[in-house]
């Protein structure tokens, strides 16, 4: 199967995979296992049901769902019609969900009972939404998934089938202005990403992968679902990483040999007690970490304990997931995001757009067939990051003499909290809307569990008082929990430049000095202990 064929689409890929692996086990979820043939039939039922609701070529379908088989059935069913998936982060607030649904003018949304409350609060503000389909129950005014997806199991015949260049999915990523941007990924983009990632991990029909990361994340769906599906791999799906004991149990029960996670998962595994004989019966052949930087300590501890490769990669929503990774067969360099994967070109440039040499720090640029077509309805934002075929990532990096890439800083001022992108300006805009706030600044501070968390430094208006609890409640109502500041500090004034711009470097330096002082204090106490 040639995934780079200009005539290839995700729908055609599915047909070829099912023709080859139809009787093979494809998906296991909560004690139920589906073969590739049955999964394809479920996809077709969804496609027929959506078509009866008016979904056609170019229509946008929202997915506000936790991990479940219906997520996968719907995703592929949408693509068979030439329609477009819009995955929505299940951790978002009602207002954030409202923005995405309205921005994409979504008429049909697939969701679940637990998340319907998030939706119900903003239903009057969703003029385009006509159909809400619930996968796990019956709610007045909605359509049960089982009733909706009971049509023909045959492949749908569509008058306007999808092409290689049609948009397949729109992944919303936080914007530096506070408004999310929809990265449009075509069938061609996804197929290029599938081809490259299967090459990196050496995926085959003999493999078994466990999936517990959220399916709404581009990294999860491309690597764990699309790439593995394309090669007849067995997928074991969990609705959550918690309880973690269930993950460990599934690893043994299903003889999982590919494990994809985020740094906290591998940190937990590095510290969990396992029998001494585990390394001799452990079937896992490769682990992949994404979503956030992996510390050298976690990498070292994990590999020492399990004696299996742990590959760290780098990717963006705009690149259809991973574009760089430390090689499975080759040198793995600590703190590096590795080498460009198949079909990916990278370079580092200075402020004058001149390419820099080895170990010189500049902005990282990426060129690949997996790079997005642009941002939905945002031509100016698209033009700012896509120039001459190169994606300007906004990340500061360096490339060593062997071609290994190192991320030095995030030009976009972005934080990564539990693998989720958080932009300080977005949080600042929310805090600034509070009637008691004169001005504020949000910075990232280190956190053992989450890697990095937001801290808000606030100056209040004259003659008013406020409490930390008050601001926690306010943020909880306005933005997703992972974006909420963990720490609040009240000051009379913020450090500023002569032109009035808040000096975040000063605030960050102060936090660094506080951390250093705490570490020195802990060292002294340990040394003085009997």
C-alpha positions as CSV (number, residue, x, y, z in Angstrom):
1,X,0.0,0.0,0.0
2,X,1.5,3.3,-1.1
3,X,0.4,5.9,1.4
4,X,2.1,8.7,-0.7
5,X,0.0,7.9,-3.8
6,X,-1.7,11.2,-4.9
7,X,-5.0,9.1,-5.3
8,X,-4.8,7.7,-1.8
9,X,-7.2,8.9,0.9
10,X,-8.0,7.7,4.4
11,X,-11.2,6.0,3.1
12,X,-9.2,4.1,0.5
13,X,-6.6,3.1,3.1
14,X,-9.3,1.6,5.2
15,X,-10.7,-0.4,2.3
16,X,-7.2,-1.9,1.6
17,X,-6.5,-2.6,5.2
18,X,-9.9,-4.4,5.7
19,X,-9.4,-6.4,2.5
20,X,-6.1,-7.7,3.9
21,X,-6.8,-8.0,7.7
22,X,-10.6,-8.3,7.8
23,X,-10.7,-11.3,10.1
24,X,-7.9,-10.1,12.4
25,X,-8.6,-8.5,15.8
26,X,-8.6,-4.8,15.5
27,X,-10.0,-3.0,18.6
28,X,-10.5,-4.1,22.2
29,X,-12.4,-2.0,24.6
30,X,-14.0,-3.0,28.0
31,X,-14.0,-6.7,27.4
32,X,-15.3,-6.4,23.8
33,X,-13.2,-7.1,20.8
34,X,-13.9,-6.1,17.2
35,X,-12.3,-7.5,14.0
36,X,-11.2,-5.1,11.2
37,X,-14.2,-6.2,9.2
38,X,-16.6,-5.4,12.0
39,X,-14.9,-2.0,12.8
40,X,-15.4,-1.1,9.1
41,X,-19.0,-2.1,9.3
42,X,-19.4,0.2,12.3
43,X,-17.7,3.0,10.4
44,X,-20.2,2.5,7.5
45,X,-23.2,2.6,9.8
46,X,-22.0,6.0,11.2
47,X,-21.4,7.3,7.6
48,X,-24.9,6.3,6.5
49,X,-26.4,7.8,9.6
50,X,-24.6,11.1,9.2
51,X,-25.6,11.3,5.5
52,X,-29.3,11.0,6.5
53,X,-28.7,14.0,8.8
54,X,-27.4,16.0,5.8
55,X,-23.6,15.6,6.4
56,X,-21.9,15.8,3.0
57,X,-18.5,16.7,1.4
58,X,-16.9,19.5,3.4
59,X,-19.4,19.4,6.4
60,X,-17.8,19.8,9.8
61,X,-18.7,17.2,12.5
62,X,-17.7,17.9,16.1
63,X,-16.3,15.2,18.4
64,X,-16.6,16.0,22.1
65,X,-15.9,12.6,23.5
66,X,-13.7,10.7,25.9
67,X,-11.9,7.6,24.6
68,X,-14.5,5.0,23.3
69,X,-15.0,2.9,20.2
70,X,-17.6,5.3,18.9
71,X,-15.0,8.0,18.7
72,X,-13.0,5.8,16.2
73,X,-16.1,4.6,14.3
74,X,-17.3,8.2,13.9
75,X,-13.9,9.7,12.9
76,X,-13.5,7.2,10.0
77,X,-17.2,7.4,9.1
78,X,-16.9,11.1,8.7
79,X,-13.9,10.8,6.4
80,X,-15.7,8.2,4.2
81,X,-18.2,11.0,3.3
82,X,-15.6,13.5,2.5
83,X,-16.6,15.5,5.6
84,X,-14.3,17.0,8.2
85,X,-13.7,15.9,11.8
86,X,-13.3,18.6,14.5
87,X,-12.0,16.9,17.7
88,X,-12.6,19.0,20.8
89,X,-10.6,18.9,24.0
90,X,-12.8,17.4,26.7
91,X,-11.1,19.5,29.3
92,X,-12.3,22.8,27.9
93,X,-14.8,25.1,29.5
94,X,-18.3,25.7,28.1
95,X,-17.2,29.0,26.7
96,X,-14.2,27.5,25.0
97,X,-16.3,24.7,23.4
98,X,-18.8,27.4,22.3
99,X,-16.1,29.3,20.4
100,X,-14.9,26.2,18.5
101,X,-18.5,25.1,17.6
102,X,-19.4,28.5,16.3
103,X,-16.1,29.1,14.6
104,X,-16.5,25.9,12.5
105,X,-20.3,26.4,12.2
106,X,-20.8,22.8,13.4
107,X,-24.3,21.5,12.8
108,X,-23.7,17.9,14.1
109,X,-21.9,17.1,17.4
110,X,-21.1,13.6,18.8
111,X,-20.8,13.7,22.6
112,X,-21.6,11.7,25.8
113,X,-23.8,12.2,28.9
114,X,-20.9,13.2,31.2
115,X,-19.9,16.1,28.8
116,X,-23.4,17.1,27.9
117,X,-23.5,19.4,30.9
118,X,-20.6,21.3,29.4
119,X,-22.6,21.8,26.3
120,X,-26.0,22.5,27.9
121,X,-24.8,25.7,29.4
122,X,-24.1,27.3,26.0
123,X,-26.7,25.6,23.8
124,X,-28.7,28.9,23.3
125,X,-25.5,30.5,21.9
126,X,-25.0,27.8,19.2
127,X,-27.1,28.9,16.2
128,X,-25.5,26.4,13.8
129,X,-25.9,23.3,15.9
130,X,-28.9,21.2,14.8
131,X,-28.1,17.6,15.9
132,X,-26.5,16.4,19.2
133,X,-25.8,12.6,19.2
134,X,-25.1,11.0,22.6
135,X,-23.1,7.7,22.6
136,X,-24.0,6.4,26.0
137,X,-27.6,7.3,26.9
138,X,-30.7,9.2,26.1
139,X,-31.1,12.9,26.9
140,X,-34.1,14.9,25.8
141,X,-33.5,16.8,22.6
142,X,-30.6,14.5,21.5
143,X,-30.3,11.5,19.3
144,X,-29.0,8.2,20.8
145,X,-26.0,6.9,18.9
146,X,-27.4,3.3,18.7
147,X,-30.5,4.6,17.0
148,X,-28.6,6.9,14.7
149,X,-25.9,4.4,13.7
150,X,-28.0,1.4,12.7
151,X,-28.1,1.9,8.9
152,X,-26.4,-0.2,6.2
153,X,-23.0,-1.9,7.0
154,X,-22.0,-1.5,3.3
155,X,-19.5,1.1,2.2
156,X,-21.4,4.3,1.5
157,X,-21.6,5.4,-2.2
158,X,-21.0,9.2,-2.1
159,X,-21.6,11.5,-5.1
160,X,-18.5,13.6,-4.3
161,X,-15.9,11.3,-2.7
162,X,-12.9,12.8,-0.9
163,X,-9.6,13.5,-2.6
164,X,-6.1,13.6,-1.4
165,X,-6.1,17.3,-0.9
166,X,-9.4,17.6,0.9
167,X,-9.4,18.6,4.6
168,X,-9.8,15.6,6.8
169,X,-9.6,17.2,10.3
170,X,-9.4,20.5,12.0
171,X,-7.4,20.5,15.2
172,X,-7.8,23.6,17.4
173,X,-4.6,24.8,19.0
174,X,-4.5,27.7,21.5
175,X,-3.5,31.0,19.9
176,X,-1.2,33.6,21.4
177,X,-4.0,36.1,21.1
178,X,-6.2,34.0,23.3
179,X,-8.4,32.8,20.5
180,X,-7.9,29.1,19.3
181,X,-6.8,28.5,15.8
182,X,-8.0,25.5,13.7
183,X,-5.1,23.7,12.0
184,X,-6.5,22.2,8.8
185,X,-5.0,18.8,8.0
186,X,-5.7,17.2,4.7
187,X,-5.9,13.5,3.8
188,X,-2.4,14.0,2.2
189,X,-1.1,15.5,5.5
190,X,-2.4,12.6,7.6
191,X,-1.2,9.9,5.1
192,X,2.3,11.4,5.1
193,X,2.3,11.4,8.9
194,X,1.1,7.8,9.0
195,X,3.8,6.7,6.5
196,X,6.6,8.5,8.5
197,X,5.5,7.3,11.9
198,X,5.1,3.6,10.9
199,X,8.6,3.9,9.5
200,X,10.0,5.2,12.8
201,X,8.4,2.6,15.1
202,X,8.6,-0.3,12.6
203,X,4.9,-1.0,13.0
204,X,3.5,-4.4,11.8
205,X,0.4,-6.5,12.0
206,X,2.0,-8.5,14.8
207,X,2.1,-5.5,17.1
208,X,-0.3,-4.7,20.0
209,X,-0.6,-1.2,21.2
210,X,-2.4,0.2,24.3
211,X,-4.1,3.6,24.0
212,X,-5.0,5.6,27.0
213,X,-4.0,9.1,26.0
214,X,-6.9,11.3,24.9
215,X,-8.0,10.6,21.3
216,X,-8.7,14.3,20.7
217,X,-5.0,15.0,20.7
218,X,-3.4,14.8,17.2
219,X,-0.3,13.0,18.5
220,X,-2.5,10.2,20.0
221,X,-4.8,9.7,17.0
222,X,-2.1,9.8,14.3
223,X,0.5,7.6,16.1
224,X,-1.8,5.3,18.1
225,X,-4.8,4.9,15.8
226,X,-4.1,5.9,12.2
227,X,-0.6,4.6,12.0
228,X,-1.3,1.3,13.7
229,X,-4.6,0.7,11.9
230,X,-2.8,1.1,8.5
231,X,-0.7,-2.0,9.3
232,X,-3.3,-4.3,10.9
233,X,-2.1,-3.7,14.5
234,X,-4.3,-4.7,17.4
235,X,-5.4,-1.7,19.4
236,X,-6.3,-2.0,23.1
237,X,-8.3,1.2,24.0
238,X,-8.8,2.5,27.6
239,X,-11.1,5.4,28.4
240,X,-8.5,6.9,30.8
241,X,-5.0,6.4,32.2
242,X,-6.6,6.2,35.7
243,X,-6.6,4.0,37.7
244,X,-3.0,3.3,36.6
245,X,-3.2,-0.3,37.9
246,X,-5.7,-1.0,35.1
247,X,-3.1,0.1,32.6
248,X,-0.5,-2.2,34.1
249,X,-3.0,-5.1,34.1
250,X,-3.8,-4.5,30.4
251,X,-0.1,-4.5,29.5
252,X,0.3,-8.0,30.9
253,X,-3.1,-9.4,29.8
254,X,-2.8,-8.4,26.2
255,X,1.0,-8.8,25.8
256,X,1.3,-5.1,24.7
257,X,4.5,-4.4,22.8
258,X,4.1,-0.7,21.9
259,X,3.6,1.8,24.7
260,X,2.9,5.5,23.9
261,X,2.6,8.0,26.8
262,X,3.6,11.3,28.2
263,X,6.5,12.0,30.7
264,X,4.4,11.6,33.9
265,X,3.5,8.0,32.8
266,X,7.1,7.0,32.3
267,X,8.1,8.7,35.5
268,X,5.4,6.6,37.3
269,X,6.6,3.4,35.7
270,X,10.2,4.2,36.6
271,X,9.2,4.4,40.2
272,X,6.7,1.5,40.4
273,X,7.7,-1.8,42.0
274,X,8.0,-4.7,39.5
275,X,9.1,-8.3,40.0
276,X,12.8,-8.9,39.3
277,X,11.9,-11.3,36.5
278,X,9.7,-8.7,34.7
279,X,12.5,-7.7,32.3
280,X,12.7,-11.4,31.1
281,X,9.0,-11.7,30.3
282,X,8.3,-8.1,29.4
283,X,6.9,-8.0,25.8
284,X,7.2,-4.3,25.2
285,X,9.7,-3.6,22.4
286,X,9.5,0.2,22.2
287,X,8.0,3.2,24.1
288,X,7.3,6.6,22.7
289,X,7.0,9.8,24.8
290,X,5.4,13.0,23.5
291,X,3.4,16.0,24.5
292,X,6.1,17.5,26.8
293,X,9.8,17.4,27.3
294,X,11.2,14.3,28.9
295,X,13.8,15.0,31.6
296,X,17.2,13.2,31.4
297,X,16.5,11.7,34.9
298,X,13.2,10.1,33.9
299,X,14.8,8.8,30.6
300,X,17.8,7.4,32.5
301,X,15.7,5.8,35.3
302,X,13.2,4.2,32.9
303,X,15.7,2.7,30.6
304,X,17.9,1.4,33.4
305,X,14.9,-0.3,35.0
306,X,13.2,-1.8,31.9
307,X,16.1,-2.1,29.4
308,X,13.8,-1.1,26.5
309,X,14.0,2.0,24.2
310,X,12.2,5.1,25.2
311,X,12.0,7.4,22.2
312,X,11.3,11.1,22.7
313,X,9.8,13.1,19.8
314,X,8.6,16.5,18.8
315,X,5.6,17.6,16.9
316,X,2.8,20.1,16.6
317,X,-0.9,20.2,15.6
318,X,0.3,22.0,12.6
319,X,2.5,19.1,11.5
320,X,0.0,16.3,12.0
321,X,1.9,15.2,15.0
322,X,5.5,14.1,15.3
323,X,8.2,15.3,12.9
324,X,11.3,14.5,14.9
325,X,12.3,11.6,17.1
326,X,15.3,9.8,18.6
327,X,15.9,6.8,16.3
328,X,14.9,3.3,17.4
329,X,18.0,1.8,15.8
330,X,20.8,4.3,16.4
331,X,22.2,6.9,18.8
332,X,19.8,8.5,21.3
333,X,21.0,11.7,22.6
334,X,19.7,12.9,26.0
335,X,17.8,16.2,25.9
336,X,17.5,16.0,22.1
337,X,14.2,15.6,20.3
338,X,16.2,13.5,17.8
339,X,16.3,13.5,14.0
340,X,13.8,14.5,11.4
341,X,11.6,11.5,10.4
342,X,10.9,10.3,6.9
343,X,10.0,13.1,4.5
344,X,10.7,15.9,6.9
345,X,13.2,18.8,6.4
346,X,14.3,21.2,9.1
347,X,16.4,24.2,9.5
348,X,17.2,27.0,12.0
349,X,17.2,30.6,11.0
350,X,18.1,34.0,12.5
351,X,16.0,37.1,12.7
352,X,17.0,38.0,9.1
353,X,15.7,34.6,7.9
354,X,19.3,33.4,7.2
355,X,20.0,29.7,7.9
356,X,22.3,29.1,10.8
357,X,25.1,26.6,11.2
358,X,25.6,23.7,13.7
359,X,24.8,24.6,17.4
360,X,23.6,28.1,16.6
361,X,20.3,29.0,18.2
362,X,17.5,30.3,16.1
363,X,13.9,29.6,15.1
364,X,13.0,26.1,14.0
365,X,11.4,25.7,10.6
366,X,9.8,22.6,9.2
367,X,8.9,21.5,5.6
368,X,7.0,18.3,5.0
369,X,3.9,16.8,3.3
370,X,2.5,16.5,6.8
371,X,2.5,20.3,7.4
372,X,-1.0,21.7,7.6
373,X,-2.9,23.4,4.7
374,X,-3.4,26.5,6.9
375,X,-5.6,27.8,9.8
376,X,-9.4,27.7,9.3
377,X,-10.8,31.1,8.3
378,X,-7.5,32.8,9.4
379,X,-5.5,33.8,6.2
380,X,-3.4,36.3,8.1
381,X,-2.3,33.9,10.8
382,X,-1.6,31.3,8.1
383,X,0.6,33.7,6.1
384,X,2.5,34.5,9.2
385,X,3.6,30.9,9.8
386,X,3.6,29.3,6.4
387,X,6.1,31.0,4.1
388,X,7.7,29.4,0.9
389,X,6.5,26.0,2.1
390,X,8.2,26.3,5.5
391,X,6.3,26.2,8.8
392,X,7.7,28.8,11.2
393,X,7.3,26.9,14.6
394,X,8.1,29.8,16.9
395,X,10.3,27.4,18.9
396,X,14.0,28.3,19.4
397,X,16.3,25.4,18.7
398,X,19.8,24.4,17.6
399,X,21.0,21.5,15.4
400,X,24.2,19.8,16.2
401,X,26.8,18.5,13.7
402,X,25.1,15.1,13.6
403,X,21.7,16.6,12.7
404,X,20.2,16.1,16.2
405,X,17.8,18.9,17.2
406,X,17.5,20.5,20.6
407,X,14.6,22.8,21.7
408,X,16.2,25.7,23.6
409,X,13.2,27.9,24.4
410,X,9.6,28.5,23.3
411,X,9.4,31.7,21.4
412,X,5.7,31.7,21.7
413,X,5.8,32.1,25.5
414,X,3.9,28.9,25.8
415,X,3.7,26.6,28.8
416,X,3.2,22.9,28.7
417,X,1.0,21.5,31.6
418,X,0.6,17.7,31.6
419,X,1.2,17.7,27.9
420,X,-1.4,20.5,27.2
421,X,-0.4,23.8,25.7
422,X,-1.2,26.8,27.8
423,X,-0.6,30.4,26.6
424,X,-0.1,32.9,29.4
425,X,-1.7,35.7,27.4
426,X,-5.0,33.7,27.3
427,X,-5.0,33.3,31.1
428,X,-4.0,37.0,31.5
429,X,-7.0,38.1,29.4
430,X,-9.4,36.1,31.6
431,X,-7.9,37.5,34.8
432,X,-7.9,41.0,33.4
433,X,-11.7,40.7,32.8
434,X,-12.2,40.4,36.6
435,X,-13.5,43.7,38.0
436,X,-10.9,43.9,40.8
437,X,-7.8,43.4,38.6
438,X,-5.7,46.4,37.6
439,X,-3.1,44.4,35.8
440,X,-1.6,40.9,35.9
441,X,1.1,38.7,34.5
442,X,1.2,34.9,34.1
443,X,4.4,32.9,34.0
444,X,5.4,29.2,34.2
445,X,6.9,27.7,37.3
446,X,8.3,24.2,37.8
447,X,6.1,21.5,39.2
448,X,7.0,17.9,40.1
449,X,3.8,16.4,39.0
450,X,2.9,18.5,35.9
451,X,6.3,19.6,34.8
452,X,5.2,23.2,34.6
453,X,2.2,25.2,36.0
454,X,0.9,28.7,35.6
455,X,1.5,31.3,38.3
456,X,-0.5,34.6,38.3
457,X,1.0,37.8,39.7
458,X,-1.8,40.3,40.2
459,X,-2.1,44.0,41.2
460,X,-5.5,45.0,42.4
461,X,-7.4,48.2,41.7
462,X,-7.3,50.9,44.4
463,X,-9.4,50.4,47.6
464,X,-10.4,46.8,46.8
465,X,-9.5,43.5,48.4
466,X,-9.6,40.0,47.0
467,X,-8.7,36.4,48.0
468,X,-6.9,33.6,46.2
469,X,-10.1,31.5,46.5
470,X,-12.1,34.2,44.7
471,X,-9.7,34.1,41.7
472,X,-9.6,30.3,41.7
473,X,-13.4,30.2,41.4
474,X,-13.4,32.8,38.7
475,X,-10.8,31.0,36.6
476,X,-12.5,27.7,37.1
477,X,-15.7,29.1,35.5
478,X,-13.9,30.7,32.5
479,X,-11.1,28.3,31.3
480,X,-10.1,24.7,31.4
481,X,-8.8,23.3,34.7
482,X,-5.3,22.7,33.3
483,X,-5.0,26.4,32.4
484,X,-5.9,27.5,35.9
485,X,-3.0,29.1,37.8
486,X,-1.8,26.9,40.6
487,X,-0.3,29.8,42.4
488,X,-1.5,33.4,42.9
489,X,0.6,36.3,44.2
490,X,-0.7,39.8,44.9
491,X,1.7,42.8,44.5
492,X,1.4,46.6,44.6
493,X,3.1,46.8,41.2
494,X,4.7,44.8,38.4
495,X,8.3,45.4,37.1
496,X,8.1,47.3,33.8
497,X,10.2,48.6,31.0
498,X,10.4,52.4,30.4
499,X,7.7,51.9,27.8
500,X,5.3,50.3,30.3
501,X,5.7,46.6,29.2
502,X,5.7,44.1,32.0
503,X,9.2,42.5,32.4
504,X,8.4,38.8,32.6
505,X,12.1,38.0,32.6
506,X,12.4,39.7,36.0
507,X,9.4,37.7,37.3
508,X,10.9,34.4,36.0
509,X,14.3,35.3,37.5
510,X,12.7,35.9,40.9
511,X,11.0,32.5,40.7
512,X,14.3,30.8,39.7
513,X,16.0,32.4,42.7
514,X,13.3,31.3,45.0
515,X,13.6,27.7,43.7
516,X,17.4,27.8,44.0
517,X,17.1,29.0,47.6
518,X,14.7,26.2,48.5
519,X,17.0,23.6,46.9
520,X,20.0,25.0,48.8
521,X,17.9,25.0,52.0
522,X,17.0,21.3,51.5
523,X,20.7,20.5,50.8
524,X,21.7,22.1,54.1
525,X,19.0,20.3,56.1
526,X,20.1,16.9,54.6
527,X,23.8,17.6,55.4
528,X,23.0,18.6,59.0
529,X,20.8,15.6,59.6
530,X,22.3,13.0,61.9
